[in-house]
Amino acid sequence: MHVARSAGPRIVVTVAVAARQREPEIAERKNRLYADCLTRQGASPTLLDATMPAADRATALAAMDGLLLSGGADLEPARYGRPNQGSTGVEPDRDALEAEAWAAAQARGLPVLGVCRGFQAINVLSDGTLLQHVDGHAGPGWGHGPAATHPLRVAPGTRLARVLFPTNARGGVLQVNSYHHQAIRAADLAPGLVASAWAGSPAGDLVEGLEAADGRFLIGVQCHPERIESTPPAFERLFAVFVDAARGPLSRR
């Protein structure tokens, strides 16, 4: 368990087991990007993966002030009641870790941010489903060439619009990176969640931002805002607002 030394709010970041990945060094760098984004905003991140001993995991989850579900492999389709129809590289022990972390965060009303797989995990853990394959949204893997990009339409009046366009909550369009082959359509969205951003695809419009309908701090984005070389600067505010929310109820918005 890696804990950054900082006096800021304690954010648990669920990550892939780097040593198990095809390119362990790149996987480790990917994991560190999340911690770097949080540290820049004054948080104290703890990276938690599925190999963490149960006692250490329990300690980290009990102490956390917020939860970031990061990117990675596909979720096991059985988690949302579907046969495997295109899911690859599933990691059941990571699914279990994130279900445990999600339950701990929900029980205490803590802010949650999801990125890519984490965005999809929020939907699945909220009783939604996934489209297991969509063409045209993967592009080269990180570290293997320029990111694929596409326009993201941020819905007016949403919390995400207020974060990304603080002087104009009517929303707008941003060009974002795209590293996913699974997706969420309107019909897949879980009860209690609302779509905050959309992108076109061969399968029709995809939900690429989501948030809680009841005002809880729960935000997910399909893109990878921690990869700042291919992300609009506006997304830095997403991490800042998330860290502010983790400081306590008076700063949550």
DOLUM-630437 format. One line per 8 residues: number of its first residue (from 0); for each residue x negated, y, z negated of C-alpha. Coordinates in pm, 1 decimal, decimal comma. Each point is the difference from the previous one (the first is absolute). Layout:
REM DOLUM-630437
NUM) X/Y/Z | ... $
This chain:
REM DOLUM-630437
0) 0,0/0,0/0,0 | -152,9/331,7/106,0 | 105,0/303,3/-201,3 | -111,5/343,7/117,0 | -128,0/223,6/-282,5 | 240,6/291,6/-22,2 | 230,4/155,1/-255,7 | 289,0/17,8/245,6 $
8) 311,3/-217,5/24,4 | -67,5/-371,3/28,1 | 108,2/-130,2/339,3 | -0,3/-373,3/73,0 | -76,8/-70,8/366,5 | 82,5/-351,3/119,5 | -252,4/-102,1/266,2 | -112,9/-295,8/208,7 $
16) -266,0/-236,0/-132,8 | -286,4/135,3/210,4 | -208,4/-318,7/-17,8 | 278,2/-201,1/165,3 | 32,5/226,0/301,6 | -158,4/-63,7/339,2 | -222,0/307,6/-44,7 | -58,3/30,2/-376,9 $
24) -210,7/315,7/18,0 | 260,9/186,2/205,6 | 273,9/-133,1/-228,8 | -188,0/139,7/-301,3 | -34,7/337,3/172,2 | 372,6/0,6/77,9 | 79,0/-65,6/-365,3 | -227,7/281,6/-113,6 $
32) 175,1/252,0/226,8 | 312,5/-17,2/-218,6 | -200,1/61,2/-315,5 | -180,2/291,3/164,4 | 328,7/169,6/96,2 | 128,0/-28,5/-357,6 | -325,8/108,0/-161,2 | -6,0/313,0/215,5 $
40) 331,9/92,5/-161,6 | -124,6/-57,8/-354,7 | 137,6/-349,9/-59,3 | -170,7/-300,0/-156,6 | 63,1/-292,9/238,1 | -22,2/-366,9/-91,5 | -32,3/-237,2/295,7 | 185,0/-322,3/-75,5 $
48) -12,6/-310,5/220,6 | 142,8/-350,1/-25,1 | -316,7/-147,0/-156,6 | 28,4/217,8/-310,5 | 33,9/-208,9/-319,4 | 351,4/8,3/-140,3 | -102,6/179,9/-320,2 | -182,3/277,0/190,0 $
56) 292,4/33,0/239,1 | 245,0/35,9/-286,7 | -220,9/262,7/-166,4 | -26,0/205,9/319,2 | 374,1/-13,5/67,7 | 88,0/91,9/-357,9 | -227,1/304,8/14,3 | 89,6/130,7/345,7 $
64) 164,9/335,7/61,1 | 75,2/-71,5/365,9 | -23,4/-274,7/261,9 | -139,7/10,3/353,0 | 75,1/-303,6/218,3 | -265,1/3,7/271,3 | -34,6/-145,3/349,8 | -91,8/-354,9/94,5 $
72) 136,8/-331,1/124,9 | 361,3/-85,0/81,0 | 242,2/-87,5/-276,9 | 125,0/-358,2/-23,0 | 336,1/2,0/187,1 | 155,7/-228,0/-262,7 | -20,4/303,3/-230,8 | 280,5/156,7/203,0 $
80) 181,1/-319,6/91,6 | -123,0/-45,0/356,1 | -189,5/-274,3/185,1 | -342,5/90,2/135,6 | 58,0/166,6/337,3 | -332,5/170,9/60,4 | -148,7/67,4/-344,3 | -373,3/-71,0/-21,9 $
88) -264,9/-20,5/-269,7 | 251,8/-7,8/-283,8 | -142,3/13,9/-353,9 | 255,3/-140,6/-247,2 | -214,8/82,0/-303,4 | -13,8/364,0/103,7 | 377,4/-1,1/47,4 | 31,2/-129,5/-356,5 $
96) -240,1/263,7/-133,6 | 196,4/279,2/164,1 | 333,4/-136,7/-118,1 | -138,8/3,7/-355,8 | -141,3/352,1/38,8 | 325,8/123,4/154,9 | 205,3/-145,0/-285,7 | -227,3/167,7/-255,9 $
104) 25,2/337,1/175,7 | 377,2/-20,8/38,7 | 51,0/-98,3/-363,2 | -174,9/318,8/-110,7 | 127,8/232,5/273,2 | -350,7/68,4/134,5 | -71,4/164,9/335,5 | -79,0/-239,4/285,3 $
112) -168,0/69,3/333,7 | -22,2/-262,1/275,2 | -231,1/4,8/303,5 | 49,0/-224,3/306,7 | 39,2/-347,2/-155,8 | 89,2/184,1/-321,4 | 273,2/189,6/183,6 | 138,9/-333,1/120,4 $
120) -42,3/-154,5/-346,6 | 213,9/275,5/-154,1 | 277,2/-87,9/243,8 | -26,8/-374,7/-61,3 | -19,6/40,8/-379,1 | 312,2/217,8/22,8 | 186,4/-283,4/183,6 | -65,4/115,4/355,2 $
128) -139,7/-197,4/294,0 | -265,0/44,2/271,4 | -31,6/-29,1/375,3 | -287,1/-249,2/16,8 | -154,7/123,4/322,8 | 21,8/314,6/209,0 | -220,4/77,7/298,4 | -202,8/314,4/46,3 $
136) -70,8/106,9/-358,0 | -317,3/-189,2/-93,9 | -291,4/135,7/206,3 | -365,8/-64,6/-88,3 | -76,1/-105,6/-355,3 | -153,0/261,0/-229,1 | -373,2/23,2/68,7 | 41,1/-138,7/352,5 $
144) 88,1/306,0/202,3 | 235,4/298,8/-3,2 | 332,8/-58,3/-170,4 | 315,4/-42,2/201,6 | 226,1/295,9/-69,8 | 360,6/101,1/57,2 | 239,6/280,5/-94,6 | 171,3/-22,1/-338,4 $
152) 331,4/182,5/-37,4 | 43,6/108,7/-362,5 | 366,6/27,9/-96,3 | 117,5/341,5/-122,6 | 93,2/46,7/-364,0 | -187,5/-308,3/-122,9 | -261,9/-5,4/-273,0 | -257,3/-97,7/262,7 $
160) 92,2/308,9/203,0 | -49,3/217,4/-308,3 | -339,7/-160,2/-59,0 | -131,4/20,4/356,0 | 165,5/332,1/91,4 | 12,6/187,3/-333,5 | 103,6/329,4/160,5 | 255,5/-159,4/232,4 $
168) 197,9/-299,0/-131,9 | 176,6/-29,8/335,2 | -263,3/-258,0/88,4 | -193,7/-23,7/321,3 | -219,4/-225,5/211,7 | -352,8/-113,1/-83,1 | -239,2/-226,7/188,8 | -93,8/-293,3/-225,0 $
176) -219,0/-308,8/21,5 | 155,7/-340,1/59,9 | -145,9/-326,9/-129,9 | 301,9/-226,4/-40,9 | 178,1/-273,8/193,6 | 297,0/-37,2/-235,5 | 265,6/260,4/-55,5 | 324,0/113,4/-160,0 $
184) 310,0/85,9/203,1 | 304,4/180,0/-134,5 | 173,8/-335,8/-44,5 | -295,5/-131,2/-204,7 | -1,8/285,7/-250,9 | 75,5/-103,3/-358,5 | 299,7/131,8/-193,4 | -94,5/305,4/-202,6 $
192) -267,6/113,0/246,2 | 29,5/269,2/264,9 | -205,7/49,9/313,9 | -221,4/308,7/-13,4 | -191,8/-43,3/327,4 | 45,5/-173,5/334,2 | -206,9/-112,4/297,5 | 95,4/-142,7/336,8 $
200) -93,0/-352,9/110,9 | 96,1/-264,7/258,6 | 233,5/-137,7/-271,8 | 172,1/336,0/-38,0 | -41,9/260,8/-272,7 | -198,8/-120,3/-299,2 | 16,8/128,8/-356,8 | -355,6/116,9/-79,8 $
208) 71,7/190,6/-319,0 | 232,2/-93,4/-284,9 | 92,0/128,8/-343,4 | 242,9/-60,8/-284,2 | 352,1/133,4/47,1 | 36,8/71,2/-372,4 | -288,0/246,0/-30,0 | -254,5/-231,7/-162,9 $
216) -356,4/57,6/118,7 | -14,2/-287,0/246,8 | -157,2/72,3/338,2 | -127,3/-231,4/271,1 | -171,4/81,3/328,9 | -84,8/-241,8/279,1 | -311,7/189,1/109,9 | -334,1/2,1/-184,8 $
224) -48,0/348,8/-147,7 | -311,8/-109,4/-189,2 | -179,9/-26,2/337,4 | -54,5/372,5/24,3 | -185,1/-12,4/333,2 | 329,3/-91,7/172,3 | 257,0/159,8/-232,4 | 139,1/356,1/4,3 $
232) -133,1/205,3/-294,9 | 358,2/45,5/-125,3 | -10,5/-354,4/-137,9 | -260,0/99,5/-258,7 | 289,0/169,9/-176,6 | 178,0/-336,3/-22,4 | -276,9/-130,2/-225,8 | -3,8/326,1/-196,7 $
240) 374,6/-10,2/-67,4 | -16,5/-369,3/-90,4 | -278,6/63,1/-251,9 | 193,7/295,1/-142,2 | 303,4/-225,3/-46,1 | -215,4/-251,9/-186,1 | -105,3/268,0/-249,4 | 342,3/-19,2/-162,0 $
248) 368,9/90,5/29,3 | -53,4/377,8/-9,4 | -206,1/-9,2/320,1 | 212,8/-251,5/192,6 | 190,0/153,3/290,5 $
